[in-house]
């Protein structure tokens, strides 16, 4: 499969209540609706195996198929396998790889989209005028795909960023240093007071409502600047830890 090279831009979403094949179907529909094209490149695994959090699984096979993603899924199912990664492209966007991963966190699956960061990976101060324009375009695409995948997959939460790792609920107390700079939080998540993420943030970060959730920006990679206060991430993760804990009790 043709994969991005160099520093990568990652969009990931955490989803509960769906199987991996159903989730791949939802994610593929969201990618198509966002203007991306399926390249026909797929990676499949034996029916009993899923990709782990880091995209690994035994018995992986790569192939090029004709037709839509659902046709590819039907073809490999006849051989006792299922599609775990698909290739995508978008004009000006380069190759993209969409995977469904099963992390160690019970009841959760991850939708994981990887594409080249391009000039977004450069320090803002060293970008030329053309590189700044490309970086803005690249980040706009990431935001668009974040919204599409989070809403289309029915995610609990999602995030985007360069070389980003989406924290699992058990990691909210001590998130990785490369946690998302941009989050999407489902409107289904509420704290003990029945309030959403906006009340928890209390104006400490830039946020914008979407039809089924909210976008919360803590860092702007185009300008290379923080867009939230020092405690914004702690407030956000504290809210999600409480909300997800309530949902699982």
C-alpha positions, 0 to 999 in steps of 0.5 A, spaced: 500 500 500 502 506 498 503 510 504 505 517 506 512 519 507 516 523 512 512 526 518 505 524 518 498 528 520 493 523 524 486 523 525 483 518 530 476 517 533 474 512 539 468 509 537 464 504 542 458 499 540 460 497 533 464 491 530 470 492 526 467 491 519 461 495 521 466 501 523 470 500 516 464 501 512 461 507 516 468 510 516 469 509 508 462 512 507 465 518 511 471 519 507 467 518 500 462 524 503 468 528 504 471 528 497 476 522 498 477 517 493 478 509 494 484 507 491 482 500 491 488 498 495 486 494 501 490 490 507 486 484 510 487 480 516 484 473 518 477 473 521 479 472 528 484 478 528 484 485 528 489 491 528 492 492 535 493 500 537 499 501 533 497 497 526 500 490 527 496 484 526 498 477 524 497 474 517 496 481 514 495 480 506 495 486 501 492 487 495 489 491 489 481 490 488 476 493 483 470 497 485 467 500 492 470 498 499 464 494 500 465 490 494 472 489 497 469 487 504 465 482 500 471 479 496 475 478 502 470 475 506 469 469 502 476 467 504 475 468 511 478 474 512 476 482 513 479 488 511 483 492 516 486 498 512 484 501 506 487 506 501 485 513 499 486 519 495 484 526 495 486 531 490 492 535 493 492 531 499 497 525 497 496 518 499 492 516 505 491 510 509 485 508 513 485 503 519 480 500 524 484 498 530 482 494 537 486 498 543 487 494 549 481 499 552 475 494 553 469 496 548 473 501 544 475 501 537 479 506 533 478 509 526 485 511 524 487 516 518 494 517 516 496 522 511 503 526 510 503 532 514 507 536 508 509 543 510 505 543 516 511 539 519 515 545 518 516 550 524 512 556 522 517 561 522 521 557 516 515 556 511 515 560 505 509 564 503 507 558 498 509 553 504 504 557 509 498 556 504 500 549 503 500 548 511 493 552 511 490 547 506 493 541 509 490 543 516 483 545 513 483 538 510 485 534 517 479 538 520 474 536 515 476 529 515 476 529 523 469 532 523 467 527 517 470 521 521 467 523 528 460 524 526 460 519 520 463 513 525 459 515 531 465 517 535 465 518 543 471 523 541 476 524 536 483 528 535 487 530 530 495 533 530 502 531 527 504 525 529 498 525 534 497 519 539 489 519 541 489 518 548 485 512 551 480 513 557 485 510 562 490 515 559 487 521 561 490 522 567 497 522 564 496 523 556 502 522 551 506 529 550 503 528 543 496 528 544 491 532 539 491 539 538 484 539 536 479 535 539 472 533 537 467 531 543 461 528 542 454 531 545 452 525 548 458 526 553 456 529 560 459 530 566 455 529 573 451 535 573 449 533 566 453 538 562 457 538 556 464 539 554 463 547 553 461 548 561 467 544 563 472 548 559 469 555 561 472 559 556 479 556 557 479 554 550 477 555 543 471 551 541 465 550 536 459 546 536 458 541 530 451 538 529 453 532 534 459 534 538 464 540 539 471 542 536 476 544 541 482 547 539 488 547 544 493 548 539 494 551 532 499 548 528 499 553 522 501 559 527 504 554 531 501 557 537 497 555 543 489 557 543 487 555 550 490 556 557 495 552 561 489 548 564 485 547 558 487 540 556 487 538 564 479 540 564 478 537 557 481 530 559 478 531 566 471 532 563 472 526 558 474 521 564 468 523 568 463 523 562 466 516 560 466 513 567 459 515 568 457 512 561 460 505 563 457 504 570 
